[in-house]
Amino acid sequence: MSRKTQKTAIPDAEIARRFGQSECYRVAGNPPFPSANECQSVAGRPTEADSPLDGNLARRTSLSKGIVWDDELIGFGLRVRASGYRSWIVKYRERRQQRFVTLGLATKLDAVTARNRARALLKRVALDGLPTRPTGKAAPLFRDYVAEFWRDYAPHWKPSAQKSNLAYTRRELVPTFGDLALDTIVRADVLRWRDDMAERGGAFNRALPVLAVMLGYDEQLGYRRNGSNPCKGMPRHKRTLPERYLSAAEYRRWTCNGFAPVTNLTMPPWLRMRAG
């Protein structure tokens, strides 16, 4: 027999490796491994299932009646009816019940939007019944939170502290953070406020502890997650304390009231010599 007409039999294992048993099953039927010619004819001919499920496929006029399933997103498909209507569908199983959901007509809904809706629906079904993170309270605005904080926390302070802290809250904190929700105040906001108060460092240093207490208490109320206080470790403005000399009347007042010795007070040289 000549070399041109000689045929070589292909083992069954090689056929399965080349063309895939599932693809051969779909065309050849029940026999486990059909002939090589059948598998080669199947492998060389593209089918609708091998095509991506997109707008181009949805606009084909040669699609037969039935459902064309997507090869990327399992459960997402295009249903073609005998009347010619085509619609995007999702198939899933929920509590042992198989369900079909129609997402919309292919003429009114593009393939990308339909795929995103199908992915969101399948995700929701997959997470159904699983424990979820408890949702916190809706955080109010800072200006609305001041009254609630003051009612609950002010009794912890002395009357003098209440007066000064309320003044700093109304004068410094509310104009700066009043329009922000409590859970949206971050460290960058506090740093920006610190830079704006560079010329009034003393007011910033006294108002910062009040803000830290307020943002710490709202964590206990559930308005912010624990450990998210942006005032933690915030540096304060360094200040140079003013110095002045005591007058003779002030020095006599201190010594007469029993505050001698006054070695830590700064006195003018002439008064220091007279006192010595």
C-alpha positions as CSV (number, residue, x, y, z in Angstrom):
1,M,0.0,0.0,0.0
2,S,1.4,3.4,-1.0
3,R,2.2,6.1,1.5
4,K,-0.5,8.4,0.1
5,T,-3.4,6.0,0.7
6,Q,-2.2,4.6,4.0
7,K,-4.4,5.5,7.0
8,T,-3.2,5.4,10.6
9,A,-5.7,4.6,13.3
10,I,-5.8,7.2,16.2
11,P,-6.0,5.7,19.7
12,D,-9.1,6.5,21.7
13,A,-7.1,8.2,24.4
14,E,-5.5,10.5,21.8
15,I,-8.9,11.5,20.5
16,A,-10.1,12.3,23.9
17,R,-7.0,14.4,24.6
18,R,-7.2,16.4,21.3
19,F,-10.9,17.2,21.1
20,G,-12.3,16.7,24.6
21,Q,-14.8,14.0,25.5
22,S,-17.6,16.5,26.2
23,E,-17.4,18.1,22.8
24,C,-17.5,14.6,21.1
25,Y,-20.4,13.6,23.2
26,R,-22.4,16.6,22.2
27,V,-22.3,15.7,18.5
28,A,-21.6,12.0,18.2
29,G,-24.1,10.9,20.9
30,N,-23.8,7.9,23.2
31,P,-20.6,6.2,22.0
32,P,-17.7,7.0,24.4
33,F,-15.2,7.8,21.6
34,P,-16.5,8.4,18.1
35,S,-14.3,8.2,15.0
36,A,-11.5,10.6,14.4
37,N,-13.2,12.1,11.3
38,E,-16.3,12.9,13.4
39,C,-14.3,14.6,16.1
40,Q,-12.2,16.5,13.5
41,S,-15.4,17.8,11.8
42,V,-16.8,19.0,15.1
43,A,-13.6,20.6,16.3
44,G,-13.2,22.6,13.1
45,R,-16.8,24.0,13.0
46,P,-17.6,26.9,15.4
47,T,-20.9,26.7,17.2
48,E,-23.2,29.3,18.9
49,A,-22.2,28.1,22.3
50,D,-18.5,28.8,21.5
51,S,-19.3,32.4,20.6
52,P,-19.2,35.1,23.2
53,L,-22.6,36.2,24.4
54,D,-22.6,39.9,23.4
55,G,-24.6,42.3,21.3
56,N,-23.3,40.9,18.0
57,L,-24.6,37.4,18.8
58,A,-28.0,38.9,20.0
59,R,-28.5,40.6,16.7
60,R,-27.9,37.5,14.6
61,T,-30.9,36.4,12.5
62,S,-29.7,32.8,12.2
63,L,-30.2,31.9,15.9
64,S,-32.5,29.0,16.4
65,K,-35.3,28.8,19.1
66,G,-33.9,28.1,22.6
67,I,-31.4,29.5,25.0
68,V,-27.8,30.5,24.3
69,W,-25.8,30.3,27.5
70,D,-22.8,32.5,28.2
71,D,-19.5,30.6,28.5
72,E,-18.1,33.1,31.1
73,L,-20.9,33.9,33.5
74,I,-22.7,30.7,34.5
75,G,-26.5,31.1,34.5
76,F,-26.5,34.1,32.2
77,G,-28.1,33.5,28.8
78,L,-30.1,34.8,25.8
79,R,-33.5,33.3,25.2
80,V,-34.8,33.2,21.6
81,R,-38.5,32.6,21.1
82,A,-40.3,31.3,18.1
83,S,-41.9,34.7,17.6
84,G,-38.4,36.4,17.2
85,Y,-38.3,38.1,20.7
86,R,-35.0,37.8,22.4
87,S,-34.4,38.5,26.1
88,W,-31.6,38.3,28.6
89,I,-32.3,35.8,31.3
90,V,-30.6,34.5,34.5
91,K,-31.0,30.9,35.8
92,Y,-30.1,30.1,39.4
93,R,-31.1,27.8,42.2
94,E,-32.5,29.2,45.4
95,R,-33.5,26.9,48.3
96,R,-33.6,23.9,46.0
97,Q,-35.9,25.7,43.5
98,Q,-34.6,26.5,40.0
99,R,-35.7,29.9,39.0
100,F,-35.5,31.9,35.7
101,V,-35.4,35.8,35.8
102,T,-35.9,37.9,32.7
103,L,-33.6,40.9,32.8
104,G,-35.0,42.7,29.7
105,L,-35.4,42.5,25.9
106,A,-32.2,42.4,23.9
107,T,-33.4,45.3,21.8
108,K,-33.7,47.6,24.8
109,L,-30.9,46.3,27.1
110,D,-27.3,46.0,25.9
111,A,-25.2,43.0,26.7
112,V,-22.8,44.7,29.1
113,T,-25.6,46.1,31.3
114,A,-27.4,42.8,31.3
115,R,-24.3,40.9,32.3
116,N,-23.7,43.3,35.2
117,R,-27.3,42.9,36.4
118,A,-27.0,39.2,36.1
119,R,-23.7,39.2,38.1
120,A,-25.3,41.3,40.8
121,L,-28.3,39.0,41.1
122,L,-26.2,35.9,41.2
123,K,-24.0,37.4,43.9
124,R,-27.0,38.3,46.0
125,V,-28.4,34.8,45.7
126,A,-25.1,33.3,46.6
127,L,-24.8,35.4,49.8
128,D,-28.4,34.8,50.8
129,G,-28.6,33.3,54.3
130,L,-25.0,34.1,55.2
131,P,-24.3,36.3,58.3
132,T,-23.7,39.9,57.4
133,R,-21.9,42.7,59.2
134,P,-24.3,44.7,61.4
135,T,-24.9,48.1,60.0
136,G,-24.2,51.1,62.3
137,K,-26.4,54.1,63.0
138,A,-26.7,56.8,60.5
139,A,-24.1,59.4,61.5
140,P,-25.6,62.9,62.1
141,L,-23.9,66.2,61.2
142,F,-21.5,67.5,63.7
143,R,-23.7,70.6,64.5
144,D,-26.6,68.3,65.3
145,Y,-24.4,66.0,67.4
146,V,-23.3,68.8,69.7
147,A,-26.6,68.9,71.6
148,E,-26.7,65.2,72.1
149,F,-23.1,65.1,73.3
150,W,-23.5,68.0,75.6
151,R,-26.6,66.5,77.2
152,D,-24.8,63.2,77.9
153,Y,-21.2,64.2,78.6
154,A,-21.2,67.7,80.1
155,P,-22.0,66.5,83.6
156,H,-18.5,64.9,83.7
157,W,-16.9,68.4,83.8
158,K,-16.8,71.1,86.4
159,P,-19.0,74.1,85.8
160,S,-16.0,76.2,84.9
161,A,-14.8,73.6,82.4
162,Q,-18.3,73.3,80.9
163,K,-18.4,77.1,80.3
164,S,-15.0,77.2,78.6
165,N,-15.5,74.0,76.5
166,L,-18.9,75.1,75.3
167,A,-17.4,78.4,74.2
168,Y,-14.7,76.7,72.2
169,T,-17.2,74.3,70.7
170,R,-19.5,77.1,69.5
171,R,-16.6,79.4,68.4
172,E,-14.1,77.0,66.9
173,L,-15.5,73.5,66.3
174,V,-19.0,74.1,64.9
175,P,-17.9,76.6,62.2
176,T,-15.2,74.2,61.1
177,F,-16.8,70.8,61.3
178,G,-20.5,71.7,61.5
179,D,-21.5,70.6,58.0
180,L,-19.6,67.3,58.1
181,A,-21.1,64.0,59.1
182,L,-19.4,62.4,62.1
183,D,-18.2,59.3,60.1
184,T,-16.7,61.5,57.4
185,I,-14.3,63.5,59.6
186,V,-10.8,62.2,59.0
187,R,-7.3,63.2,60.1
188,A,-6.8,65.4,57.0
189,D,-9.7,67.6,58.2
190,V,-8.2,68.0,61.6
191,L,-4.7,68.8,60.1
192,R,-6.3,71.4,57.8
193,W,-8.0,73.0,60.8
194,R,-4.6,73.0,62.7
195,D,-2.9,74.8,59.9
196,D,-5.6,77.4,59.7
197,M,-5.2,78.0,63.4
198,A,-1.4,78.7,63.2
199,E,-1.8,82.3,64.3
200,R,-4.1,81.2,67.2
201,G,-2.2,78.3,68.5
202,G,-3.5,78.7,72.1
203,A,-7.1,78.4,71.0
204,F,-6.3,75.3,68.9
205,N,-4.5,73.7,71.9
206,R,-7.5,74.2,74.1
207,A,-10.2,73.2,71.6
208,L,-8.4,70.1,70.4
209,P,-9.1,68.0,73.6
210,V,-12.8,69.0,73.3
211,L,-12.9,67.7,69.8
212,A,-11.1,64.5,70.7
213,V,-13.6,63.8,73.5
214,M,-16.5,64.4,71.2
215,L,-15.2,62.1,68.4
216,G,-14.3,59.5,71.0
217,Y,-17.8,59.5,72.5
218,D,-19.5,59.1,69.2
219,E,-17.6,55.8,68.8
220,Q,-19.5,54.5,71.9
221,L,-22.8,55.6,70.3
222,G,-22.0,53.7,67.1
223,Y,-21.6,56.6,64.8
224,R,-18.0,55.8,64.0
225,R,-16.0,52.6,64.1
226,N,-13.9,52.0,67.1
227,G,-10.3,53.3,67.1
228,S,-11.0,55.8,64.3
229,N,-10.6,59.0,66.3
230,P,-8.6,61.4,64.0
231,C,-7.4,63.5,66.9
232,K,-5.3,60.7,68.4
233,G,-1.6,61.8,68.4
234,M,-2.4,65.1,66.8
235,P,0.5,67.5,67.6
236,R,-0.3,70.8,69.2
237,H,1.2,74.2,68.4
238,K,4.3,75.0,70.3
239,R,4.0,78.3,72.2
240,T,6.6,80.6,73.7
241,L,5.3,81.7,77.1
242,P,5.5,85.4,77.6
243,E,7.9,86.7,80.3
244,R,7.8,90.0,82.3
245,Y,9.4,91.5,85.3
246,L,7.5,91.9,88.6
247,S,6.9,95.3,89.8
248,A,7.9,96.4,93.3
249,A,4.3,96.3,94.4
250,E,3.8,92.8,93.0
251,Y,7.0,91.6,94.7
252,R,5.9,93.0,98.1
253,R,2.5,91.5,97.7
254,W,4.0,88.1,97.0
255,T,6.4,88.2,99.9
256,C,3.8,89.6,102.3
257,N,1.4,86.7,101.5
258,G,3.9,84.1,102.4
259,F,5.1,83.1,98.9
260,A,8.8,83.6,99.8
261,P,11.2,82.4,98.6
262,V,10.4,83.4,95.1
263,T,13.4,82.0,93.3
264,N,11.4,80.9,90.3
265,L,10.2,84.5,89.5
266,T,12.0,86.8,87.1
267,M,12.9,90.1,88.8
268,P,14.7,93.2,87.4
269,P,18.3,93.5,88.4
270,W,17.7,96.5,90.6
271,L,14.9,94.7,92.5
272,R,17.0,91.6,92.8
273,M,19.9,93.5,94.4
274,R,17.5,95.3,96.8
275,A,15.9,92.0,97.7
276,G,19.2,90.4,98.3
